[in-house]
Amino acid sequence: MQTQTSSIISEKGRLYLRLQMADQVGPIRAKSLVQHFGSVEAVAAASLAELQRVEGIGPVTARAVFESRGFHERIEQEIAVAQDNDVRIVCLEDEEYPAALRHIADPPICLYVRGTLEPADAVAVGIVGTRKCSHYGREQATRFGELLARAGFTVVSGLARGIDGFAHRGAIRGKGRTLAVLGNGLSTIYPPDHEELAHEIGQRGAVLSELPMDAPPEAKNFPGRNRVIAGLSLGTLVIEAGKRSGAMITARLAVEYNREAFALPGNVDRPDWTAGSNALIRDGTAKLVTCLEDILDELGEVGRIMAPAADIRRDPAQHTLEGPCDPARAGNPLADACQKVLEAIAAGAADIDSVCDTTGLNAGTVAAAATHLQLSGRIQRRPGVRLAIRSAGVS
């Protein structure tokens, strides 16, 4: 059985999945356990007494973790359901796991993935908003989804009706990558009328969830879904949101994770559509955005490197191209800079100054390229701001 499912889940993934299935264990407690014992294998082998000595893990949780070693049948059933639905289960230590998510305080223990995750997805922008959007909101979600995709960004959203769905469609129209994060298990698509859209997304990116395959789309699941959107993205753009909406949660989480938050100003006469997004601008939580350049400016050096690719939006001939000018594609400014920086580090350059000397690139460009390479898991930063090629395993 394990040989047949090796492409569905890794051996470490099985141990992390067991941990995720234990009652009372969420991302923060799982992270604490692995840090305390030094590895997920050590957590799996720990005695009840050893588990109870971990700070923040009480006797009830310790027993739940200890008893999860009897979950072999449940784990195999879950893997079988994933396999039947063409889904892979990716754990924190797998190379495919998005590097950007590892840097948040509460990263998902496991991600269920239908489609592909690529290093280029490290350069991503989230787009979120209300389900009952206006015609204007629909147009702007599609517009920004397409512009960002054509500039080489991966567009991240939640597959919901309204703004989310139009953002995904814009990215697809822009021939770019897009990731959809669901608040339910991947054995079903919610909402059901987005099943065809989800299939298209799987062809141009991935549909993701941290929830078990058969988890229903319950309200309690969506705040966790929103944190994954924020965690995957360099910044999150809110297009039409009421005061109490998931989009507001996503924007505030983006700020909490030290990412950017953006908001499109909306019609003040329709507070049900725009009271939340306008409040984010008024309170200084989100930067006001009216065009793609506003987003690029706030993203600093990464935005400046992506700007030449973004200029293709003015070129009608771009619509005849097979795909976007994304960071993984030869000839893209960010791809060229990343390749030069990677080669310099491999040759022994270990800090920004020495990489600049070796490549002839300016410090801002090197810093932006190094950020992308780190988020995509290809290099690591060591103490003293030293750069190195990332070795196998998680640093």
PyMOL commands that set and color helices and strands:
alter all, ss='L'
color gray80, all
select helices_A, chain A and resi 11-21+27-37+40-45+48-52+59-70+72-84+99-102+119-122+135-150+163-173+192-203+219-232+246-256+271-282+292-298+300-314+316-320+333-346+352-359+363-375
alter helices_A, ss='H'
color red, helices_A
select strands_A, chain A and resi 88-91+110-115+124-129+154-157+178-181+205-209+235-239+260-264+287-288+379-382+386-389
alter strands_A, ss='S'
color yellow, strands_A
deselect
rebuild
show_as cartoon
